[in-house]
Amino acid sequence: MTTQTTNQDLQRTGARVLTNLLSAELPEVNWSLYAPGDFTQCFVPAHLGTALLIGQADSHQAVRDWAEHLGARVELCHGTTPDTRTIVDGIVVRVWCAPEFRDDVTASEG
């Protein structure tokens, strides 16, 4: 995408990326596609710090599955939140789950 990209361009591309992601045989996540409005410049060019398409998973395993599908790695955002991010067709896609749903720590650690 270029610096001339509009809010509508981002929304259209984001919707296409989401449609493609929904066709994958992966754990279900709750997706949000943000409308940048007057802040288009925050999303173009794409950088991993600003996600336009965000999916909230219900387990760390689901985040790992999505990361594998997206060719990304899982990191712990803020030290506790499983999170994966990548750029698909100029759109930053983020999948994460709440720390209380992590399945990679024992009950005594969490």
Contacts in CASP RR format, 6 or more apart in sequence:
PFRMAT RR
TARGET T0000
AUTHOR 0000-0000-0000
METHOD contacts of the structure
MODEL  1
MTTQTTNQDLQRTGARVLTNLLSAELPEVNWSLYAPGDFTQCFVPAHLGT
ALLIGQADSHQAVRDWAEHLGARVELCHGTTPDTRTIVDGIVVRVWCAPE
FRDDVTASEG
1 9 0 8 1.000
1 10 0 8 1.000
1 13 0 8 1.000
1 44 0 8 1.000
1 45 0 8 1.000
1 46 0 8 1.000
1 90 0 8 1.000
2 44 0 8 1.000
3 41 0 8 1.000
3 44 0 8 1.000
3 45 0 8 1.000
5 40 0 8 1.000
5 43 0 8 1.000
5 44 0 8 1.000
6 40 0 8 1.000
7 35 0 8 1.000
7 36 0 8 1.000
7 37 0 8 1.000
7 38 0 8 1.000
7 40 0 8 1.000
10 36 0 8 1.000
10 40 0 8 1.000
10 43 0 8 1.000
10 44 0 8 1.000
10 52 0 8 1.000
10 91 0 8 1.000
11 33 0 8 1.000
11 35 0 8 1.000
13 89 0 8 1.000
13 90 0 8 1.000
13 91 0 8 1.000
14 33 0 8 1.000
14 52 0 8 1.000
14 53 0 8 1.000
14 89 0 8 1.000
14 91 0 8 1.000
15 33 0 8 1.000
16 89 0 8 1.000
17 53 0 8 1.000
17 88 0 8 1.000
17 89 0 8 1.000
17 91 0 8 1.000
17 93 0 8 1.000
18 31 0 8 1.000
18 33 0 8 1.000
18 53 0 8 1.000
20 88 0 8 1.000
21 31 0 8 1.000
21 53 0 8 1.000
21 88 0 8 1.000
21 93 0 8 1.000
22 31 0 8 1.000
24 69 0 8 1.000
26 62 0 8 1.000
26 65 0 8 1.000
26 66 0 8 1.000
26 69 0 8 1.000
27 57 0 8 1.000
27 58 0 8 1.000
27 59 0 8 1.000
27 61 0 8 1.000
27 62 0 8 1.000
27 65 0 8 1.000
27 66 0 8 1.000
28 58 0 8 1.000
28 62 0 8 1.000
29 55 0 8 1.000
29 56 0 8 1.000
29 57 0 8 1.000
29 58 0 8 1.000
29 62 0 8 1.000
29 66 0 8 1.000
29 95 0 8 1.000
30 55 0 8 1.000
30 56 0 8 1.000
31 53 0 8 1.000
31 54 0 8 1.000
31 55 0 8 1.000
32 53 0 8 1.000
32 54 0 8 1.000
32 55 0 8 1.000
32 56 0 8 1.000
33 52 0 8 1.000
33 53 0 8 1.000
34 51 0 8 1.000
34 52 0 8 1.000
34 53 0 8 1.000
34 54 0 8 1.000
36 42 0 8 1.000
36 43 0 8 1.000
36 52 0 8 1.000
42 50 0 8 1.000
43 50 0 8 1.000
43 52 0 8 1.000
43 92 0 8 1.000
45 90 0 8 1.000
46 52 0 8 1.000
46 87 0 8 1.000
46 90 0 8 1.000
46 91 0 8 1.000
46 92 0 8 1.000
47 92 0 8 1.000
48 85 0 8 1.000
48 86 0 8 1.000
48 87 0 8 1.000
48 92 0 8 1.000
49 85 0 8 1.000
49 92 0 8 1.000
50 92 0 8 1.000
51 85 0 8 1.000
51 92 0 8 1.000
51 93 0 8 1.000
51 94 0 8 1.000
52 91 0 8 1.000
52 92 0 8 1.000
53 91 0 8 1.000
53 92 0 8 1.000
53 93 0 8 1.000
53 94 0 8 1.000
54 93 0 8 1.000
54 94 0 8 1.000
54 95 0 8 1.000
54 96 0 8 1.000
55 93 0 8 1.000
55 94 0 8 1.000
55 95 0 8 1.000
55 96 0 8 1.000
56 95 0 8 1.000
56 96 0 8 1.000
56 97 0 8 1.000
56 98 0 8 1.000
57 63 0 8 1.000
57 66 0 8 1.000
57 82 0 8 1.000
57 95 0 8 1.000
57 96 0 8 1.000
57 97 0 8 1.000
57 101 0 8 1.000
58 97 0 8 1.000
58 101 0 8 1.000
59 97 0 8 1.000
59 101 0 8 1.000
59 103 0 8 1.000
60 74 0 8 1.000
60 82 0 8 1.000
60 97 0 8 1.000
60 101 0 8 1.000
60 102 0 8 1.000
60 103 0 8 1.000
60 104 0 8 1.000
61 103 0 8 1.000
62 95 0 8 1.000
62 97 0 8 1.000
63 74 0 8 1.000
63 82 0 8 1.000
63 83 0 8 1.000
63 84 0 8 1.000
63 95 0 8 1.000
63 96 0 8 1.000
63 97 0 8 1.000
64 74 0 8 1.000
64 82 0 8 1.000
64 84 0 8 1.000
66 84 0 8 1.000
66 95 0 8 1.000
67 73 0 8 1.000
67 74 0 8 1.000
67 84 0 8 1.000
67 95 0 8 1.000
70 84 0 8 1.000
70 86 0 8 1.000
70 88 0 8 1.000
70 93 0 8 1.000
70 95 0 8 1.000
71 86 0 8 1.000
72 84 0 8 1.000
72 85 0 8 1.000
72 86 0 8 1.000
73 84 0 8 1.000
74 82 0 8 1.000
74 83 0 8 1.000
74 84 0 8 1.000
75 82 0 8 1.000
75 83 0 8 1.000
75 84 0 8 1.000
76 82 0 8 1.000
76 83 0 8 1.000
77 83 0 8 1.000
77 96 0 8 1.000
80 99 0 8 1.000
80 102 0 8 1.000
81 96 0 8 1.000
81 97 0 8 1.000
81 98 0 8 1.000
81 99 0 8 1.000
82 96 0 8 1.000
82 97 0 8 1.000
82 99 0 8 1.000
82 102 0 8 1.000
82 104 0 8 1.000
83 94 0 8 1.000
83 95 0 8 1.000
83 96 0 8 1.000
84 94 0 8 1.000
84 95 0 8 1.000
84 96 0 8 1.000
85 92 0 8 1.000
85 93 0 8 1.000
85 94 0 8 1.000
86 92 0 8 1.000
86 93 0 8 1.000
87 93 0 8 1.000
99 110 0 8 1.000
102 110 0 8 1.000
END
